[in-house]
Every structure is written in structure tokens, then in C-alpha cells.
């Protein structure tokens, strides 16, 4: 079995988008899920910030959508980012 040196280095240095650091007890799969979760929250917040105007109905729908995303991320063990949970 050959080692994927660039991938190993990326895990050690935590250079994935959305990563903060790889905890010693954190599995690579959990680390990647954390990166994906953080990047998703960041992208979603960026998209929300670009919406010029929201109606009361669209605000309610957006709140439902954020809550749904939060439920999914909670099930994966990675809660919404603080910025998105307060949006």
C-alpha cells in the first residue's frame, strides 16, 4: 500500500478549506466533515448576505432552511457556525 504524501501533509498541517485544526482524537473522516460543514456555513452565510431584500415570507422560509441545515449538521456532530446560527 502506497502512502499519499500530499494528503498526509494536508491532514497534518490542516490546510483544507474550512479547517481550524485536526484534534488528536479526531478521525480523518470527522475532520473532513468538519471542513465541509464550516465551508458550507460560510458559503451559505455569504449567499444570504448577498440577498438585497427579503419579504416576511422569505424570512420565515430562510429561518426554516437554516434550522434544517443546523439539524443535519448536528446529526453529523458539527453544529452551525456561530455567525450562521445568529443570522
N, C-alpha and C positions, 0 to 999 in steps of 0.2 A: 504494500500500500504506500503510495507516494504522498508526501505532505504538500499542502498548498500553502507555500510560504507567504505570499501576499495576503491571503485570507487570515492566516495565523497572526501575522503582524497587525492586520486591521483589528482583530479581536483584542490583542494585547494593548494596542495604542488607542482603542475606542475611537476610531476615525470614521465611523458610519454616521450618515446624516441622522440627526435626532438623538445621538448618543450623548450621555454625560460621562459615565464610567462603567466599566464592567466589574461588578462586585464579585468577590471571590466565591460566593455561594451561588452565583447566578449562572445558569446554564447558557450555552450559546443560543439556543432557541429562544429562551426568555429574553436574552439581550437583544436579539433581532426583533422580537415582538415589541419590546420597549422602544426601539428605534423607530419602528413602523408607527407605533401609537403616537409618539412625540411628533413625528413628521406629519402624520395625519391631522393632529390637533393644530399644528402650526399652519398647515395649508388651509384647513377649514376656517381658522380664525382670519387668515389673510383674505380669503374669499369673502367672508362675512363683512369684513371691513371695507370691501370694495363695493358693497351694495349701496347705491345712493339714497334710496328711500324705501322704508318698509311700512306697509299698511298694518293695522291691528291684526288682521287675519294672517298675514305673512309672518308677523312677530310671533304669534301663537304657534304657527307651523314650525318656525325656526327653533323655538323653545322645545317642541316635541322632538325635532330631529336631533338637537344637541343632547337631549335626555336619552334618546335611543342610542346614539353613539357612545354616550357615557356608560349605558348598561352593557353594551358589547365589550367595551374596553375593560370595565370592571370584571366581567366574566373571564377575561384573559389575564387579569391581575395587573392591569395598567390603567389607572384612572385617568380621567380627563386632565389636561393641563390646567393649572390654576387660572390662567388667562381665559381659557375657553369655558371653564365652569362658572366663571363670574360674568360671562358675556350675556 
